[in-house]
Amino acid sequence: IAGITQAPTSQILAAGRRMTLRCTQDMRHNAMYWYRQDLGLGLRLIHYSNTAGTTGKGEVPDGYSVSRANTDDFPLTLASAVPSQTSVYFCASSVYYEQYFGPGTRLTVT
Amino acid sequence: AQSVTQLDSHVSVSEGTPVLLRCNYSSSYSPSLFWYVQHPNKGLQLLLKYTSAATLVKGINGFEAEFKKSETSFHLTKPSAHMSDAAEYFCVVSPTTSGTYKYIFGTGTRLKVLA
């Protein structure tokens, strides 16, 4: 592993289903983030974590939850997916002001 | 409160001509400012960053940006556009120069480079 990995790469999900997007980093960064990217809206912060064991809400947290059991992993869960959660999701970590991004997960909720 | 405004959603330039992507910010604190680039179907890559040091910041691939506090601007420039510069560019503000805080993204500027 080098940097940040995300899984799956893409997913089509039926509305109402539960889904966990996975994010793993091998850089030992304390801070991690989840963003969603929608056309014309840029990236919007969903949740963040400053260090293992702590999480915080971003700009658009409703319908999403996160956990941070250890430094490397930061999964994002959609408890009951809705079509408005169709988006591209990026995980990121940061150190010394610089953010490092994963390749993204393209999620379509039908 | 912090915010960032990218003044152009689309910019088209001819190959070999200068590039100017405009960004204005608002921050209650001394901000850190960044430009990221995203090529199609890819993640974001840091181009350059300003963190209260030199106001003229040089980045990768010939890009640079100047922090102007009086104008609350952080415009991205490049003297000569290359076809490979075609991408989406995001201006980002962070309200602190230390620690781990929320980054606020602009809505992006899509750069098109014409042959």
Interface residues (C-beta under 8 A of the other chain):
Chain A: N30 A31 Y33 Y35 G40 L41 G42 L43 R44 L45 Y48 N50 T51 G58 E59 F90 A92 S94 Y97 E98 Q99 Y100 F101 G102 P103 G104
Chain B: S9 S32 F34 Y36 K42 G43 L44 Q45 L46 K49 T51 F90 V92 S94 T97 G99 T100 K102 Y103 F105 G106 T107 G108
